[in-house]
């Protein structure tokens, strides 16, 4: 079964750091671009970051650029999101999602994880 | 920045056709994708590349994209179609993914 499972969410104080992980199974991670998308409580979807299959291309939303770092380890079939200098407005469910192809960019996201909750509060 | 505009809500009776629009400047030149999200669940891709359906998505779901509007059409609406729907495109001028604000579909 094709599956994505996120982990690493939790409660963190403003200014703190957190590292999210996304474990892929049922497919070869190296064949796809991957993405992080978040959803604040009661709000819509917000794209966070994307990374191409070989990590050659990385993109960030303006709201997280300079604070978040996306990375991947294809050998471990895992995707990561290092989040630093966290703010209250970063509070959200964070989803990892697979792009339909290796190229990413204009691709749709065809597989999504169940999400992990990040709460930034003092 | 590129903005996608969706109506906040659409209501339709069972068995009727629901049309959810996604407005954006010259969106017809981009590939539009649509997601369905039910409460407490992750989004599910229902239409990609304007009008293609992933395997397992009923033929009742279809899409079109031209000019400044992309449209998701759901025919013979069922109670189980009640959900939030989001459109998405790639903004090549800024290398950003853009989501619409979402539309809540209510089945009367």
HADDOCK unambig.tbl for C-alpha pairs under 7 A between the chains (distance, minus, plus):
assign (segid A and resid 44 and name CA) (segid B and resid 101 and name CA) 5.77 0.50 0.50
assign (segid A and resid 44 and name CA) (segid B and resid 102 and name CA) 6.19 0.50 0.50
assign (segid A and resid 45 and name CA) (segid B and resid 99 and name CA) 6.54 0.50 0.50
assign (segid A and resid 46 and name CA) (segid B and resid 99 and name CA) 6.57 0.50 0.50
assign (segid A and resid 47 and name CA) (segid B and resid 97 and name CA) 6.11 0.50 0.50
assign (segid A and resid 47 and name CA) (segid B and resid 98 and name CA) 6.79 0.50 0.50
assign (segid A and resid 59 and name CA) (segid B and resid 95 and name CA) 6.78 0.50 0.50
assign (segid A and resid 59 and name CA) (segid B and resid 96 and name CA) 6.98 0.50 0.50
assign (segid A and resid 61 and name CA) (segid B and resid 96 and name CA) 6.64 0.50 0.50
assign (segid A and resid 105 and name CA) (segid B and resid 90 and name CA) 6.32 0.50 0.50
assign (segid A and resid 106 and name CA) (segid B and resid 31 and name CA) 6.73 0.50 0.50
assign (segid A and resid 106 and name CA) (segid B and resid 89 and name CA) 6.54 0.50 0.50
assign (segid A and resid 106 and name CA) (segid B and resid 90 and name CA) 4.77 0.50 0.50
assign (segid A and resid 108 and name CA) (segid B and resid 33 and name CA) 5.98 0.50 0.50
assign (segid A and resid 108 and name CA) (segid B and resid 48 and name CA) 6.01 0.50 0.50
assign (segid A and resid 109 and name CA) (segid B and resid 45 and name CA) 6.86 0.50 0.50
assign (segid A and resid 110 and name CA) (segid B and resid 45 and name CA) 5.69 0.50 0.50
assign (segid A and resid 112 and name CA) (segid B and resid 42 and name CA) 6.53 0.50 0.50
assign (segid A and resid 112 and name CA) (segid B and resid 43 and name CA) 6.91 0.50 0.50
assign (segid A and resid 113 and name CA) (segid B and resid 42 and name CA) 6.86 0.50 0.50
assign (segid A and resid 114 and name CA) (segid B and resid 41 and name CA) 6.96 0.50 0.50
assign (segid A and resid 114 and name CA) (segid B and resid 42 and name CA) 5.55 0.50 0.50
